[in-house]
Amino acid sequence: MAHPPTTRQRSAPAVLPEWPAVDDAAVSSAMAKRQLLSFDFDPTALPSDVLCHLAMAMFVSAGLPKGVGEDSVRRFILAVRASMPDNSYHNFFHVIDVLQTTNALATATGTMPRLDSFERFALLSTALCHDMEHPGVSLPLTSKVGDSTHGGYKNLVFRDALMEKHCALRAFGVMADRDIRILDGVTSTQYYQFRSSVSKIILATDMTHHSEYISRLEEFAAHRGEDPAVEMSKQ
């Protein structure tokens, strides 16, 4: 059984730019200083073209699963960048910040080696696209102005539901776009496992769950007997 076909509708931006040519020294400098594994990484200090290359470097370093090509990942990164609104927080710099922090945390805690290639790909893909088309305001405000036809609200699919559902839907719409086709080479089982993982992680970013997750993390840390941040700083 094949996974759902590539959509014939345009979900990605109408025209994707070419993969940016950047000064190799800028990318090499960030890589050489192990910034991609540092908790001091500042994406706002770098041009977005360089950030595209660093995002690609993180995907490649994690190991792309069989059936996922580098060219499609590059197009996916460009589509995410083009889909992020120009607001003060939920923008391309934010999603790169989340991608890099996720990569650093998963590496420092020893999580990355415990995941298979598809799980690592799902984790990083989620970090990159978890806030696609986020209008930059809270869910209650979005719900109140959901009928507006102005600004960033007109494209929201789930006006009366979780913002995260909209982000997940748009992420997979872009992945399946005929010019992206990032999952065309995977099996049906892999596709549905990947979609389930990404959707669940994006929905878990709903801030109504924040207190619950903090409590669980504190309980985990108490049982370990040491602050995870202190433990990570020793590595």
C-alpha positions in Angstrom: 0.0 0.0 0.0 1.5 3.3 -1.1 1.4 6.4 1.1 -0.8 9.3 0.1 0.3 10.8 -3.2 2.0 14.1 -3.7 -0.6 16.8 -3.8 -1.3 18.5 -7.1 -2.2 21.7 -5.2 0.4 24.3 -4.4 1.1 24.2 -0.6 4.5 25.6 -0.8 5.2 29.2 -1.9 4.4 29.7 -5.5 8.1 30.2 -6.4 10.9 28.8 -4.3 14.2 30.6 -4.6 17.4 28.8 -5.5 19.4 27.4 -2.6 21.4 30.4 -1.4 25.0 30.7 -2.2 26.9 31.9 0.9 30.4 32.5 2.1 31.7 29.1 3.0 33.7 30.7 5.8 30.6 31.9 7.6 29.2 28.3 7.6 32.5 26.7 8.4 33.1 29.1 11.3 29.8 28.2 13.0 30.6 24.5 12.4 34.2 24.7 13.6 33.1 26.4 16.9 30.6 23.6 17.5 27.9 26.3 17.7 25.3 23.8 16.5 25.8 21.9 19.7 26.2 24.9 21.9 23.5 26.4 24.2 25.0 29.8 23.4 24.0 29.8 19.7 22.4 33.0 18.6 20.6 32.7 15.2 19.8 36.4 15.1 23.5 37.1 14.7 23.6 35.4 11.3 21.9 36.1 7.9 19.0 33.8 7.1 20.9 32.4 4.1 23.6 31.1 6.4 20.9 29.7 8.7 19.5 27.7 5.9 22.9 26.0 5.4 23.3 25.4 9.1 19.8 23.8 9.3 20.8 21.5 6.4 24.0 20.7 8.3 22.0 19.6 11.3 19.8 17.3 9.2 22.8 15.8 7.4 24.7 15.3 10.7 21.7 13.5 12.2 21.7 11.2 9.2 18.9 11.3 6.6 16.8 8.2 6.5 16.7 6.0 3.3 14.3 7.5 0.8 14.8 11.1 1.9 17.1 13.1 -0.4 19.2 16.1 0.4 17.7 18.2 -2.4 14.1 17.7 -1.1 15.3 18.7 2.4 16.9 21.9 1.0 13.6 22.7 -0.7 11.7 22.0 2.5 13.9 24.4 4.5 13.4 27.1 1.8 9.6 26.5 1.9 9.5 26.8 5.7 11.5 30.1 5.6 9.1 31.5 3.0 6.1 30.4 5.0 7.2 32.2 8.3 5.5 35.5 8.9 7.5 38.6 9.4 6.7 39.2 13.0 8.8 39.9 16.1 9.0 36.4 17.5 7.4 33.6 15.5 9.7 34.0 12.5 12.4 32.0 10.7 15.0 32.9 13.4 12.8 31.4 16.0 12.3 28.1 14.3 16.1 27.8 13.6 16.6 28.6 17.3 14.3 25.8 18.2 15.9 23.4 15.7 19.4 24.1 17.0 18.3 23.9 20.7 16.5 20.6 20.0 19.6 19.3 18.2 21.9 20.4 21.1 19.6 19.0 23.8 19.1 15.6 22.1 22.8 15.3 21.6 23.9 16.4 25.1 21.4 14.1 26.8 22.4 11.1 24.7 19.0 10.9 23.1 20.2 11.1 19.4 22.0 7.8 19.5 18.9 6.1 20.9 16.8 7.1 18.0 16.7 5.5 14.6 17.3 7.7 11.5 13.5 8.3 10.9 13.0 9.3 14.5 15.9 11.7 14.3 14.5 13.1 11.1 11.0 13.5 12.6 12.4 15.3 15.7 14.4 17.8 13.6 11.6 18.3 11.1 9.1 19.0 13.9 11.5 21.6 15.4 11.8 23.3 12.0 8.1 23.4 11.1 6.3 23.5 14.5 5.2 27.2 14.1 4.5 27.4 10.4 2.4 30.4 9.6 2.1 31.3 13.3 0.6 34.8 13.3 2.5 35.8 16.4 -0.3 36.2 18.8 -1.8 33.9 21.5 -4.5 31.3 20.8 -7.3 33.2 22.7 -6.6 36.3 20.6 -6.5 34.3 17.4 -9.9 32.7 18.3 -11.4 36.2 18.9 -10.3 37.6 15.6 -10.6 34.3 13.7 -13.3 35.7 11.3 -11.0 38.6 10.3 -10.0 38.7 6.6 -7.0 40.8 7.3 -3.4 40.1 8.1 -2.1 36.7 9.1 -5.5 35.4 10.3 -7.1 34.8 6.9 -5.1 31.6 6.2 -5.7 29.9 9.5 -7.5 26.6 9.0 -8.3 25.8 12.6 -9.7 29.1 13.8 -11.6 27.6 16.8 -9.1 24.9 17.6 -5.4 24.6 18.5 -3.0 26.8 16.6 -0.7 23.7 16.6 -3.2 21.8 14.5 -2.9 24.4 11.8 0.9 24.3 12.0 0.9 20.5 11.6 -1.5 20.6 8.7 0.4 23.2 6.9 3.7 21.4 7.5 2.5 18.2 5.8 0.9 20.2 3.1 4.3 21.7 2.3 6.0 18.3 2.6 3.6 16.8 0.1 3.8 19.7 -2.4 4.8 18.7 -5.9 7.9 20.9 -5.7 9.1 19.5 -2.3 8.1 15.8 -2.2 10.2 15.1 0.8 8.5 11.8 1.7 8.1 10.4 -1.8 10.8 7.8 -1.3 9.6 6.3 1.9 7.3 3.3 2.6 3.7 3.5 3.7 4.6 2.3 7.2 7.4 4.9 7.5 5.1 7.7 6.2 2.4 7.1 8.8 4.9 6.6 11.6 6.6 9.8 10.6 3.3 11.7 10.3 2.1 10.5 13.7 5.4 11.4 15.4 5.6 14.9 13.9 1.9 15.6 14.6 2.1 14.5 18.2 5.2 16.5 18.9 3.8 19.7 17.3 0.6 19.3 19.4 2.7 18.8 22.5 4.0 22.4 22.0 0.6 23.8 23.0 1.4 26.0 26.0 -1.6 24.6 28.0 0.7 21.5 28.5 3.7 23.6 29.7 3.1 23.2 33.5 2.6 19.5 33.1 5.8 19.0 31.2 7.8 21.2 33.7 6.5 19.1 36.6 7.4 15.9 34.9 10.9 17.2 34.1 11.4 18.3 37.7 10.3 14.9 38.9 12.7 13.2 36.5 15.6 15.5 37.6 14.8 14.8 41.3 15.0 11.1 40.8 18.3 11.5 39.0 19.7 13.5 41.9 21.2 16.3 39.7 19.9 19.2 37.7 19.9 18.1 34.0 21.4 21.5 33.0 24.3 20.9 35.3 24.8 17.4 34.0 24.7 18.6 30.4 27.3 21.4 31.1 29.8 18.7 32.1 29.7 17.1 28.7 
